[in-house]
Amino acid sequence: MAVAGLLVLAALPFAWLSATRAPAGDRTAITALLRAGERDPASLCGHLSAAMLSAAGGRAACVRASPERAPAGSIGAVRVSGATATAVVRRAGGAERIRLVRQDGAWRIDDIR
């Protein structure tokens, strides 16, 4: 009985890690989306949530306001929890926390802080 209890306790951290880690496909998709946005920031206008696109004044306004190229950065921790995710992008001026939501099967940027 004691051995079985120890085995369960030993397995808990692994179960927790596998339950909280983002699926590799989601992390890859989010990272690819953000890297494409660094090369062509206007491309992100097609990957905004409905609320964020509305706040930007629509797609045309978003494209007009986009710089030609984003400052270089590194994409850090990507965490997925169901239909929401966060990613951290570090740049020379500081870090941005990007919140994403899954809408219609695709990841959409919902907030940047």
VMD Tcl script that builds the backbone (N, CA, C; Angstrom):
set m [mol new atoms 339]
animate dup $m
set s [atomselect $m all]
$s set {name element resname resid chain x y z} {
  {N N MET 1 A 0.827 -1.186 0.000}
  {CA C MET 1 A 0.000 0.000 0.000}
  {C C MET 1 A 0.873 1.252 0.000}
  {N N ALA 2 A 1.887 1.283 0.852}
  {CA C ALA 2 A 2.772 2.444 0.930}
  {C C ALA 2 A 3.507 2.656 -0.383}
  {N N VAL 3 A 3.931 1.573 -1.037}
  {CA C VAL 3 A 4.632 1.681 -2.316}
  {C C VAL 3 A 3.699 2.264 -3.375}
  {N N ALA 4 A 2.469 1.817 -3.393}
  {CA C ALA 4 A 1.495 2.345 -4.358}
  {C C ALA 4 A 1.279 3.831 -4.133}
  {N N GLY 5 A 1.199 4.254 -2.876}
  {CA C GLY 5 A 1.031 5.670 -2.564}
  {C C GLY 5 A 2.212 6.497 -3.025}
  {N N LEU 6 A 3.420 5.962 -2.848}
  {CA C LEU 6 A 4.620 6.666 -3.296}
  {C C LEU 6 A 4.649 6.783 -4.816}
  {N N LEU 7 A 4.225 5.733 -5.501}
  {CA C LEU 7 A 4.190 5.786 -6.964}
  {C C LEU 7 A 3.217 6.851 -7.449}
  {N N VAL 8 A 2.069 6.954 -6.808}
  {CA C VAL 8 A 1.088 7.983 -7.175}
  {C C VAL 8 A 1.676 9.370 -6.928}
  {N N LEU 9 A 2.309 9.574 -5.769}
  {CA C LEU 9 A 2.913 10.872 -5.466}
  {C C LEU 9 A 4.030 11.209 -6.440}
  {N N ALA 10 A 4.811 10.227 -6.824}
  {CA C ALA 10 A 5.902 10.457 -7.769}
  {C C ALA 10 A 5.361 10.809 -9.153}
  {N N ALA 11 A 4.217 10.280 -9.515}
  {CA C ALA 11 A 3.645 10.533 -10.844}
  {C C ALA 11 A 2.933 11.874 -10.936}
  {N N LEU 12 A 2.529 12.452 -9.824}
  {CA C LEU 12 A 1.766 13.708 -9.857}
  {C C LEU 12 A 2.489 14.851 -10.577}
  {N N PRO 13 A 3.771 15.109 -10.302}
  {CA C PRO 13 A 4.417 16.208 -11.031}
  {C C PRO 13 A 4.408 16.000 -12.540}
  {N N PHE 14 A 4.598 14.762 -12.985}
  {CA C PHE 14 A 4.587 14.499 -14.421}
  {C C PHE 14 A 3.197 14.699 -15.009}
  {N N ALA 15 A 2.183 14.287 -14.302}
  {CA C ALA 15 A 0.805 14.492 -14.768}
  {C C ALA 15 A 0.488 15.979 -14.830}
  {N N TRP 16 A 0.934 16.730 -13.821}
  {CA C TRP 16 A 0.681 18.169 -13.808}
  {C C TRP 16 A 1.382 18.838 -14.981}
  {N N LEU 17 A 2.637 18.485 -15.231}
  {CA C LEU 17 A 3.374 19.087 -16.343}
  {C C LEU 17 A 2.717 18.781 -17.678}
  {N N SER 18 A 2.295 17.553 -17.870}
  {CA C SER 18 A 1.680 17.216 -19.151}
  {C C SER 18 A 0.327 17.893 -19.306}
  {N N ALA 19 A -0.372 18.149 -18.227}
  {CA C ALA 19 A -1.677 18.812 -18.306}
  {C C ALA 19 A -1.535 20.310 -18.513}
  {N N THR 20 A -0.422 20.919 -18.066}
  {CA C THR 20 A -0.286 22.365 -18.156}
  {C C THR 20 A 0.573 22.800 -19.339}
  {N N ARG 21 A 1.306 21.904 -19.958}
  {CA C ARG 21 A 2.113 22.278 -21.109}
  {C C ARG 21 A 1.223 22.446 -22.328}
  {N N ALA 22 A 1.539 23.428 -23.138}
  {CA C ALA 22 A 0.781 23.648 -24.357}
  {C C ALA 22 A 1.098 22.538 -25.357}
  {N N PRO 23 A 0.089 22.059 -26.058}
  {CA C PRO 23 A 0.376 21.079 -27.101}
  {C C PRO 23 A 1.376 21.673 -28.094}
  {N N ALA 24 A 2.292 20.849 -28.569}
  {CA C ALA 24 A 3.349 21.334 -29.452}
  {C C ALA 24 A 2.782 22.026 -30.683}
  {N N GLY 25 A 1.691 21.522 -31.239}
  {CA C GLY 25 A 1.096 22.141 -32.419}
  {C C GLY 25 A 0.599 23.547 -32.140}
  {N N ASP 26 A 0.015 23.775 -30.970}
  {CA C ASP 26 A -0.458 25.113 -30.614}
  {C C ASP 26 A 0.721 26.064 -30.422}
  {N N ARG 27 A 1.746 25.613 -29.705}
  {CA C ARG 27 A 2.929 26.463 -29.489}
  {C C ARG 27 A 3.578 26.813 -30.824}
  {N N THR 28 A 3.672 25.838 -31.702}
  {CA C THR 28 A 4.280 26.069 -33.018}
  {C C THR 28 A 3.459 27.063 -33.824}
  {N N ALA 29 A 2.146 26.909 -33.827}
  {CA C ALA 29 A 1.273 27.813 -34.581}
  {C C ALA 29 A 1.357 29.240 -34.051}
  {N N ILE 30 A 1.364 29.395 -32.734}
  {CA C ILE 30 A 1.430 30.722 -32.128}
  {C C ILE 30 A 2.780 31.376 -32.413}
  {N N THR 31 A 3.857 30.610 -32.267}
  {CA C THR 31 A 5.197 31.137 -32.540}
  {C C THR 31 A 5.317 31.547 -34.001}
  {N N ALA 32 A 4.815 30.736 -34.917}
  {CA C ALA 32 A 4.868 31.061 -36.351}
  {C C ALA 32 A 4.074 32.326 -36.652}
  {N N LEU 33 A 2.915 32.466 -36.031}
  {CA C LEU 33 A 2.084 33.657 -36.219}
  {C C LEU 33 A 2.834 34.909 -35.782}
  {N N LEU 34 A 3.462 34.853 -34.609}
  {CA C LEU 34 A 4.177 36.019 -34.086}
  {C C LEU 34 A 5.433 36.327 -34.889}
  {N N ARG 35 A 6.134 35.308 -35.361}
  {CA C ARG 35 A 7.330 35.540 -36.189}
  {C C ARG 35 A 6.950 36.162 -37.531}
  {N N ALA 36 A 5.853 35.708 -38.116}
  {CA C ALA 36 A 5.386 36.307 -39.372}
  {C C ALA 36 A 5.043 37.775 -39.148}
  {N N GLY 37 A 4.490 38.088 -37.983}
  {CA C GLY 37 A 4.159 39.465 -37.649}
  {C C GLY 37 A 5.378 40.348 -37.482}
  {N N GLU 38 A 6.491 39.780 -37.072}
  {CA C GLU 38 A 7.730 40.563 -36.989}
  {C C GLU 38 A 8.218 40.933 -38.382}
  {N N ARG 39 A 8.111 39.997 -39.319}
  {CA C ARG 39 A 8.551 40.262 -40.692}
  {C C ARG 39 A 7.591 41.206 -41.419}
  {N N ASP 40 A 6.295 41.044 -41.152}
  {CA C ASP 40 A 5.269 41.826 -41.838}
  {C C ASP 40 A 4.145 42.134 -40.848}
  {N N PRO 41 A 4.301 43.213 -40.053}
  {CA C PRO 41 A 3.306 43.512 -39.022}
  {C C PRO 41 A 1.873 43.614 -39.544}
  {N N ALA 42 A 1.681 44.080 -40.758}
  {CA C ALA 42 A 0.323 44.199 -41.305}
  {C C ALA 42 A -0.344 42.840 -41.437}
  {N N SER 43 A 0.452 41.772 -41.542}
  {CA C SER 43 A -0.141 40.436 -41.659}
  {C C SER 43 A -0.909 40.059 -40.396}
  {N N LEU 44 A -0.546 40.658 -39.255}
  {CA C LEU 44 A -1.253 40.368 -38.008}
  {C C LEU 44 A -2.684 40.894 -38.023}
  {N N CYS 45 A -2.972 41.868 -38.881}
  {CA C CYS 45 A -4.333 42.414 -38.959}
  {C C CYS 45 A -5.345 41.338 -39.345}
  {N N GLY 46 A -4.905 40.320 -40.041}
  {CA C GLY 46 A -5.772 39.209 -40.402}
  {C C GLY 46 A -5.864 38.158 -39.309}
  {N N HIS 47 A -5.163 38.393 -38.186}
  {CA C HIS 47 A -5.131 37.423 -37.089}
  {C C HIS 47 A -5.522 38.065 -35.764}
  {N N LEU 48 A -6.376 39.066 -35.833}
  {CA C LEU 48 A -6.869 39.713 -34.618}
  {C C LEU 48 A -8.251 39.165 -34.277}
  {N N SER 49 A -8.535 39.109 -32.977}
  {CA C SER 49 A -9.884 38.713 -32.565}
  {C C SER 49 A -10.858 39.777 -33.048}
  {N N ALA 50 A -12.124 39.434 -33.072}
  {CA C ALA 50 A -13.146 40.388 -33.506}
  {C C ALA 50 A -13.107 41.656 -32.648}
  {N N ALA 51 A -12.944 41.496 -31.339}
  {CA C ALA 51 A -12.903 42.661 -30.441}
  {C C ALA 51 A -11.689 43.529 -30.715}
  {N N MET 52 A -10.530 42.921 -30.917}
  {CA C MET 52 A -9.317 43.705 -31.155}
  {C C MET 52 A -9.366 44.374 -32.525}
  {N N LEU 53 A -9.902 43.687 -33.522}
  {CA C LEU 53 A -10.025 44.279 -34.853}
  {C C LEU 53 A -10.961 45.479 -34.810}
  {N N SER 54 A -12.036 45.369 -34.060}
  {CA C SER 54 A -12.963 46.489 -33.898}
  {C C SER 54 A -12.279 47.663 -33.208}
  {N N ALA 55 A -11.505 47.379 -32.168}
  {CA C ALA 55 A -10.792 48.436 -31.449}
  {C C ALA 55 A -9.756 49.115 -32.341}
  {N N ALA 56 A -9.221 48.384 -33.326}
  {CA C ALA 56 A -8.233 48.948 -34.248}
  {C C ALA 56 A -8.901 49.759 -35.353}
  {N N GLY 57 A -10.223 49.744 -35.411}
  {CA C GLY 57 A -10.934 50.494 -36.438}
  {C C GLY 57 A -11.171 49.710 -37.709}
  {N N GLY 58 A -11.025 48.402 -37.637}
  {CA C GLY 58 A -11.233 47.551 -38.808}
  {C C GLY 58 A -9.918 47.171 -39.455}
  {N N ARG 59 A -10.011 46.244 -40.387}
  {CA C ARG 59 A -8.793 45.716 -41.006}
  {C C ARG 59 A -8.030 46.767 -41.800}
  {N N ALA 60 A -8.724 47.572 -42.567}
  {CA C ALA 60 A -8.041 48.587 -43.385}
  {C C ALA 60 A -7.285 49.580 -42.502}
  {N N ALA 61 A -7.903 50.014 -41.416}
  {CA C ALA 61 A -7.232 50.944 -40.500}
  {C C ALA 61 A -6.035 50.276 -39.833}
  {N N CYS 62 A -6.174 49.007 -39.495}
  {CA C CYS 62 A -5.074 48.255 -38.888}
  {C C CYS 62 A -3.885 48.188 -39.847}
  {N N VAL 63 A -4.142 47.861 -41.102}
  {CA C VAL 63 A -3.074 47.759 -42.102}
  {C C VAL 63 A -2.393 49.111 -42.284}
  {N N ARG 64 A -3.182 50.200 -42.372}
  {CA C ARG 64 A -2.602 51.540 -42.537}
  {C C ARG 64 A -1.716 51.924 -41.360}
  {N N ALA 65 A -2.086 51.518 -40.164}
  {CA C ALA 65 A -1.342 51.892 -38.957}
  {C C ALA 65 A -0.129 50.993 -38.697}
  {N N SER 66 A 0.012 49.911 -39.435}
  {CA C SER 66 A 1.099 48.958 -39.190}
  {C C SER 66 A 2.424 49.471 -39.734}
  {N N PRO 67 A 3.501 49.314 -38.955}
  {CA C PRO 67 A 4.826 49.673 -39.478}
  {C C PRO 67 A 5.253 48.663 -40.532}
  {N N GLU 68 A 6.276 49.016 -41.317}
  {CA C GLU 68 A 6.755 48.085 -42.336}
  {C C GLU 68 A 7.398 46.858 -41.720}
  {N N ARG 69 A 8.060 47.056 -40.591}
  {CA C ARG 69 A 8.741 45.935 -39.935}
  {C C ARG 69 A 8.736 46.189 -38.431}
  {N N ALA 70 A 8.549 45.137 -37.669}
  {CA C ALA 70 A 8.558 45.253 -36.208}
  {C C ALA 70 A 10.000 45.178 -35.721}
  {N N PRO 71 A 10.283 45.809 -34.584}
  {CA C PRO 71 A 11.632 45.676 -34.023}
  {C C PRO 71 A 11.920 44.216 -33.690}
  {N N ALA 72 A 13.182 43.841 -33.816}
  {CA C ALA 72 A 13.571 42.463 -33.528}
  {C C ALA 72 A 13.235 42.107 -32.091}
  {N N GLY 73 A 12.873 40.880 -31.891}
  {CA C GLY 73 A 12.546 40.412 -30.552}
  {C C GLY 73 A 12.687 38.910 -30.464}
  {N N SER 74 A 12.505 38.400 -29.281}
  {CA C SER 74 A 12.524 36.949 -29.105}
  {C C SER 74 A 11.210 36.531 -28.469}
  {N N ILE 75 A 10.691 35.431 -28.943}
  {CA C ILE 75 A 9.423 34.917 -28.441}
  {C C ILE 75 A 9.741 33.964 -27.302}
  {N N GLY 76 A 9.210 34.304 -26.132}
  {CA C GLY 76 A 9.473 33.500 -24.948}
  {C C GLY 76 A 8.326 32.568 -24.645}
  {N N ALA 77 A 8.033 32.437 -23.394}
  {CA C ALA 77 A 7.045 31.482 -22.898}
  {C C ALA 77 A 5.717 31.582 -23.635}
  {N N VAL 78 A 5.284 30.461 -24.203}
  {CA C VAL 78 A 3.960 30.341 -24.812}
  {C C VAL 78 A 3.187 29.349 -23.959}
  {N N ARG 79 A 2.083 29.816 -23.391}
  {CA C ARG 79 A 1.263 28.954 -22.528}
  {C C ARG 79 A -0.145 28.886 -23.097}
  {N N VAL 80 A -0.661 27.670 -23.199}
  {CA C VAL 80 A -2.003 27.447 -23.731}
  {C C VAL 80 A -2.858 26.819 -22.648}
  {N N SER 81 A -4.055 27.357 -22.495}
  {CA C SER 81 A -5.022 26.806 -21.553}
  {C C SER 81 A -6.366 26.760 -22.260}
  {N N GLY 82 A -6.662 25.621 -22.843}
  {CA C GLY 82 A -7.919 25.487 -23.573}
  {C C GLY 82 A -7.930 26.363 -24.808}
  {N N ALA 83 A -8.895 27.287 -24.855}
  {CA C ALA 83 A -9.047 28.156 -26.023}
  {C C ALA 83 A -8.381 29.507 -25.838}
  {N N THR 84 A -7.531 29.649 -24.825}
  {CA C THR 84 A -6.788 30.897 -24.626}
  {C C THR 84 A -5.306 30.582 -24.503}
  {N N ALA 85 A -4.484 31.566 -24.804}
  {CA C ALA 85 A -3.034 31.385 -24.710}
  {C C ALA 85 A -2.389 32.727 -24.414}
  {N N THR 86 A -1.191 32.683 -23.886}
  {CA C THR 86 A -0.376 33.884 -23.707}
  {C C THR 86 A 1.013 33.604 -24.257}
  {N N ALA 87 A 1.641 34.646 -24.747}
  {CA C ALA 87 A 3.019 34.556 -25.225}
  {C C ALA 87 A 3.724 35.830 -24.783}
  {N N VAL 88 A 5.002 35.711 -24.511}
  {CA C VAL 88 A 5.805 36.866 -24.130}
  {C C VAL 88 A 6.792 37.129 -25.257}
  {N N VAL 89 A 6.839 38.380 -25.716}
  {CA C VAL 89 A 7.802 38.787 -26.734}
  {C C VAL 89 A 8.698 39.833 -26.094}
  {N N ARG 90 A 9.989 39.548 -26.068}
  {CA C ARG 90 A 10.956 40.468 -25.475}
  {C C ARG 90 A 11.653 41.246 -26.588}
  {N N ARG 91 A 11.700 42.550 -26.400}
  {CA C ARG 91 A 12.377 43.445 -27.343}
  {C C ARG 91 A 13.320 44.337 -26.545}
  {N N ALA 92 A 14.138 45.100 -27.243}
  {CA C ALA 92 A 15.094 45.983 -26.574}
  {C C ALA 92 A 14.386 46.951 -25.623}
  {N N GLY 93 A 13.190 47.385 -25.962}
  {CA C GLY 93 A 12.452 48.345 -25.139}
  {C C GLY 93 A 11.665 47.719 -24.004}
  {N N GLY 94 A 11.649 46.411 -23.904}
  {CA C GLY 94 A 10.892 45.738 -22.846}
  {C C GLY 94 A 10.175 44.512 -23.382}
  {N N ALA 95 A 9.273 44.013 -22.594}
  {CA C ALA 95 A 8.542 42.798 -22.961}
  {C C ALA 95 A 7.067 43.109 -23.175}
  {N N GLU 96 A 6.469 42.393 -24.104}
  {CA C GLU 96 A 5.030 42.481 -24.351}
  {C C GLU 96 A 4.404 41.141 -24.005}
  {N N ARG 97 A 3.258 41.197 -23.359}
  {CA C ARG 97 A 2.492 39.985 -23.068}
  {C C ARG 97 A 1.328 39.970 -24.047}
  {N N ILE 98 A 1.265 38.946 -24.853}
  {CA C ILE 98 A 0.243 38.847 -25.890}
  {C C ILE 98 A -0.739 37.764 -25.488}
  {N N ARG 99 A -2.012 38.131 -25.471}
  {CA C ARG 99 A -3.078 37.178 -25.152}
  {C C ARG 99 A -3.739 36.784 -26.463}
  {N N LEU 100 A -3.946 35.486 -26.632}
  {CA C LEU 100 A -4.568 34.968 -27.845}
  {C C LEU 100 A -5.792 34.140 -27.475}
  {N N VAL 101 A -6.730 34.061 -28.400}
  {CA C VAL 101 A -7.908 33.216 -28.235}
  {C C VAL 101 A -8.063 32.382 -29.499}
  {N N ARG 102 A -8.625 31.186 -29.330}
  {CA C ARG 102 A -8.886 30.354 -30.493}
  {C C ARG 102 A -10.301 30.668 -30.965}
  {N N GLN 103 A -10.419 31.137 -32.195}
  {CA C GLN 103 A -11.715 31.438 -32.798}
  {C C GLN 103 A -11.781 30.741 -34.147}
  {N N ASP 104 A -12.837 30.008 -34.361}
  {CA C ASP 104 A -13.032 29.287 -35.627}
  {C C ASP 104 A -11.826 28.413 -35.963}
  {N N GLY 105 A -11.228 27.811 -34.940}
  {CA C GLY 105 A -10.116 26.891 -35.138}
  {C C GLY 105 A -8.760 27.536 -35.349}
  {N N ALA 106 A -8.690 28.863 -35.309}
  {CA C ALA 106 A -7.413 29.557 -35.525}
  {C C ALA 106 A -7.094 30.447 -34.316}
  {N N TRP 107 A -5.804 30.648 -34.066}
  {CA C TRP 107 A -5.388 31.533 -32.984}
  {C C TRP 107 A -5.473 32.975 -33.433}
  {N N ARG 108 A -6.106 33.810 -32.592}
  {CA C ARG 108 A -6.285 35.239 -32.871}
  {C C ARG 108 A -5.708 36.050 -31.714}
  {N N ILE 109 A -5.034 37.135 -32.046}
  {CA C ILE 109 A -4.491 38.023 -31.013}
  {C C ILE 109 A -5.646 38.804 -30.419}
  {N N ASP 110 A -5.752 38.782 -29.093}
  {CA C ASP 110 A -6.873 39.413 -28.407}
  {C C ASP 110 A -6.458 40.594 -27.531}
  {N N ASP 111 A -5.170 40.659 -27.168}
  {CA C ASP 111 A -4.708 41.754 -26.307}
  {C C ASP 111 A -3.187 41.776 -26.328}
  {N N ILE 112 A -2.627 42.979 -26.275}
  {CA C ILE 112 A -1.182 43.147 -26.183}
  {C C ILE 112 A -0.911 44.163 -25.090}
  {N N ARG 113 A -0.086 43.790 -24.109}
  {CA C ARG 113 A 0.260 44.692 -23.002}
  {C C ARG 113 A 1.741 44.735 -22.809}
}
mol reanalyze $m
mol bondsrecalc $m
mol representation Tube
mol addrep $m
